[in-house]
Amino acid sequence: MKNEFSIPQLFLRLALGIGFILPVLDRLGMLGPAGTKNVAWGNWENFISYTNTLLPFLGKSAAGFMGLIATLAEAIFAVLLITGYKTRLAAQGSFLLTLTFGLCMAVFLGIRAPFNYSVFADSAASLLLASIPVYKWSLDNYLVKETLS
């Protein structure tokens, strides 16, 4: 059966992967300082303050730890999705991360917040990507072919 998902899965992988790596770079100040056009945080401290608004039931240090965990997860998901390695697992993880993020935004910032930033659309896209049977143009696909030959 022909894989009709070749281009859509590639686009989903790249869009989600780049969508994860850019905020990580922003938090590390690699996209410019705070206040620069198209820079949300500009540094780690601003990001942790924002994280604390999403997790107000945690103290600042615990929110900082959760921000670190989320950042590491986003960086890992970005690399896995862009390269197409362990794609299904990365997509499932990114679904859970973005769903959790969206729910926290809805509860603590208001229901419009996750929709203003398309967080639930990213979450749904991750879930859809996880359900695609074959990831053409991916390390996963290459490794399967190498194993079979």
C-alpha positions as a Markdown table, in Angstrom:
| # | Residue | x | y | z |
|---|---|---|---|---|
| 1 | Met | 0.0 | 0.0 | 0.0 |
| 2 | Lys | 1.3 | 3.4 | -0.9 |
| 3 | Asn | 2.1 | 5.7 | 2.0 |
| 4 | Glu | 0.0 | 8.8 | 1.4 |
| 5 | Phe | 1.5 | 10.5 | 4.5 |
| 6 | Ser | 5.1 | 11.0 | 3.1 |
| 7 | Ile | 5.0 | 14.8 | 2.8 |
| 8 | Pro | 2.5 | 15.6 | 5.6 |
| 9 | Gln | 4.5 | 13.6 | 8.1 |
| 10 | Leu | 7.7 | 15.3 | 7.1 |
| 11 | Phe | 6.0 | 18.7 | 7.3 |
| 12 | Leu | 4.6 | 17.8 | 10.8 |
| 13 | Arg | 8.0 | 16.6 | 12.0 |
| 14 | Leu | 9.8 | 19.7 | 10.9 |
| 15 | Ala | 7.1 | 22.1 | 12.0 |
| 16 | Leu | 6.9 | 20.6 | 15.5 |
| 17 | Gly | 10.6 | 20.1 | 15.8 |
| 18 | Ile | 11.4 | 23.7 | 14.9 |
| 19 | Gly | 8.5 | 24.8 | 17.0 |
| 20 | Phe | 10.2 | 23.1 | 20.0 |
| 21 | Ile | 13.8 | 24.2 | 19.3 |
| 22 | Leu | 13.1 | 28.0 | 18.8 |
| 23 | Pro | 11.6 | 28.5 | 22.3 |
| 24 | Val | 14.5 | 26.6 | 23.8 |
| 25 | Leu | 17.0 | 28.9 | 22.0 |
| 26 | Asp | 14.9 | 31.9 | 23.2 |
| 27 | Arg | 15.1 | 30.8 | 26.8 |
| 28 | Leu | 18.9 | 30.5 | 26.5 |
| 29 | Gly | 19.2 | 34.1 | 25.1 |
| 30 | Met | 20.4 | 32.8 | 21.7 |
| 31 | Leu | 17.7 | 34.7 | 19.7 |
| 32 | Gly | 18.4 | 38.0 | 21.3 |
| 33 | Pro | 17.8 | 39.8 | 24.6 |
| 34 | Ala | 14.5 | 40.3 | 26.3 |
| 35 | Gly | 12.5 | 43.1 | 24.5 |
| 36 | Thr | 13.9 | 42.3 | 21.1 |
| 37 | Lys | 11.3 | 41.8 | 18.3 |
| 38 | Asn | 10.1 | 38.2 | 18.2 |
| 39 | Val | 11.8 | 37.3 | 21.5 |
| 40 | Ala | 9.5 | 36.0 | 24.2 |
| 41 | Trp | 11.9 | 35.6 | 27.1 |
| 42 | Gly | 15.4 | 36.4 | 26.1 |
| 43 | Asn | 16.9 | 34.8 | 29.1 |
| 44 | Trp | 16.4 | 31.9 | 31.6 |
| 45 | Glu | 15.2 | 34.1 | 34.5 |
| 46 | Asn | 12.3 | 35.5 | 32.4 |
| 47 | Phe | 11.3 | 32.1 | 31.3 |
| 48 | Ile | 11.3 | 30.8 | 34.9 |
| 49 | Ser | 9.1 | 33.7 | 36.0 |
| 50 | Tyr | 6.7 | 32.7 | 33.2 |
| 51 | Thr | 6.9 | 29.1 | 34.2 |
| 52 | Asn | 6.0 | 30.1 | 37.8 |
| 53 | Thr | 2.8 | 31.8 | 36.4 |
| 54 | Leu | 1.8 | 28.5 | 34.9 |
| 55 | Leu | 2.7 | 26.5 | 38.0 |
| 56 | Pro | 1.8 | 29.0 | 40.8 |
| 57 | Phe | 1.2 | 26.1 | 43.3 |
| 58 | Leu | 4.9 | 25.4 | 43.2 |
| 59 | Gly | 7.6 | 27.6 | 44.7 |
| 60 | Lys | 10.0 | 29.5 | 42.4 |
| 61 | Ser | 12.7 | 26.9 | 42.7 |
| 62 | Ala | 10.3 | 24.0 | 42.0 |
| 63 | Ala | 9.0 | 25.9 | 39.0 |
| 64 | Gly | 12.5 | 26.4 | 37.9 |
| 65 | Phe | 13.2 | 22.7 | 38.1 |
| 66 | Met | 10.0 | 22.0 | 36.1 |
| 67 | Gly | 11.1 | 24.6 | 33.5 |
| 68 | Leu | 14.4 | 22.8 | 33.2 |
| 69 | Ile | 12.7 | 19.5 | 32.7 |
| 70 | Ala | 10.3 | 21.0 | 30.1 |
| 71 | Thr | 13.2 | 22.6 | 28.3 |
| 72 | Leu | 15.3 | 19.4 | 28.2 |
| 73 | Ala | 12.2 | 17.5 | 26.9 |
| 74 | Glu | 11.6 | 20.1 | 24.2 |
| 75 | Ala | 15.2 | 20.1 | 23.1 |
| 76 | Ile | 15.2 | 16.3 | 22.9 |
| 77 | Phe | 11.8 | 16.2 | 21.1 |
| 78 | Ala | 13.1 | 18.8 | 18.6 |
| 79 | Val | 16.1 | 16.8 | 17.7 |
| 80 | Leu | 14.2 | 13.5 | 17.5 |
| 81 | Leu | 11.4 | 15.0 | 15.4 |
| 82 | Ile | 13.6 | 16.9 | 13.0 |
| 83 | Thr | 15.9 | 13.8 | 12.4 |
| 84 | Gly | 13.0 | 11.4 | 12.4 |
| 85 | Tyr | 14.5 | 9.1 | 15.1 |
| 86 | Lys | 12.2 | 7.4 | 17.5 |
| 87 | Thr | 9.5 | 9.5 | 15.9 |
| 88 | Arg | 6.5 | 7.8 | 17.4 |
| 89 | Leu | 7.9 | 8.1 | 20.9 |
| 90 | Ala | 8.9 | 11.7 | 20.4 |
| 91 | Ala | 5.4 | 12.5 | 19.0 |
| 92 | Gln | 3.7 | 10.8 | 22.0 |
| 93 | Gly | 6.0 | 12.7 | 24.4 |
| 94 | Ser | 5.4 | 16.0 | 22.7 |
| 95 | Phe | 1.6 | 15.4 | 22.8 |
| 96 | Leu | 1.7 | 14.9 | 26.5 |
| 97 | Leu | 4.0 | 17.9 | 27.1 |
| 98 | Thr | 1.9 | 20.3 | 25.0 |
| 99 | Leu | -1.3 | 19.0 | 26.4 |
| 100 | Thr | -0.1 | 19.5 | 30.0 |
| 101 | Phe | 1.3 | 23.0 | 29.0 |
| 102 | Gly | -2.1 | 23.9 | 27.4 |
| 103 | Leu | -4.1 | 22.7 | 30.3 |
| 104 | Cys | -1.9 | 24.7 | 32.7 |
| 105 | Met | -2.3 | 27.8 | 30.5 |
| 106 | Ala | -6.1 | 27.4 | 30.4 |
| 107 | Val | -6.4 | 27.0 | 34.2 |
| 108 | Phe | -3.9 | 29.8 | 35.2 |
| 109 | Leu | -4.0 | 32.2 | 32.3 |
| 110 | Gly | -7.5 | 31.7 | 31.0 |
| 111 | Ile | -9.0 | 29.5 | 28.4 |
| 112 | Arg | -8.0 | 31.7 | 25.5 |
| 113 | Ala | -4.3 | 31.6 | 26.2 |
| 114 | Pro | -3.6 | 28.1 | 24.8 |
| 115 | Phe | -5.7 | 28.9 | 21.8 |
| 116 | Asn | -3.9 | 32.2 | 21.2 |
| 117 | Tyr | -0.6 | 30.3 | 20.9 |
| 118 | Ser | -2.1 | 27.2 | 19.2 |
| 119 | Val | -0.9 | 24.9 | 22.0 |
| 120 | Phe | -3.8 | 22.5 | 21.6 |
| 121 | Ala | -3.2 | 22.5 | 17.8 |
| 122 | Asp | 0.4 | 21.5 | 18.4 |
| 123 | Ser | -0.8 | 18.8 | 20.8 |
| 124 | Ala | -3.2 | 17.4 | 18.3 |
| 125 | Ala | -0.6 | 17.5 | 15.6 |
| 126 | Ser | 1.7 | 15.5 | 17.8 |
| 127 | Leu | -1.0 | 13.0 | 18.4 |
| 128 | Leu | -1.7 | 12.8 | 14.7 |
| 129 | Leu | 2.0 | 12.3 | 13.9 |
| 130 | Ala | 2.2 | 9.5 | 16.4 |
| 131 | Ser | -0.5 | 7.6 | 14.5 |
| 132 | Ile | 1.2 | 7.7 | 11.1 |
| 133 | Pro | 2.4 | 4.3 | 10.2 |
| 134 | Val | 5.6 | 5.1 | 8.2 |
| 135 | Tyr | 8.0 | 8.0 | 8.6 |
| 136 | Lys | 9.5 | 8.5 | 5.1 |
| 137 | Trp | 12.7 | 10.5 | 4.9 |
| 138 | Ser | 13.6 | 9.7 | 8.6 |
| 139 | Leu | 16.3 | 7.9 | 10.5 |
| 140 | Asp | 13.5 | 5.5 | 11.6 |
| 141 | Asn | 12.8 | 4.5 | 8.0 |
| 142 | Tyr | 16.5 | 4.3 | 7.1 |
| 143 | Leu | 17.2 | 2.0 | 10.1 |
| 144 | Val | 14.3 | -0.2 | 9.2 |
| 145 | Lys | 15.6 | -0.6 | 5.6 |
| 146 | Glu | 19.1 | -1.3 | 6.9 |
| 147 | Thr | 17.8 | -4.0 | 9.3 |
| 148 | Leu | 15.8 | -5.6 | 6.5 |
| 149 | Ser | 18.8 | -5.7 | 4.0 |
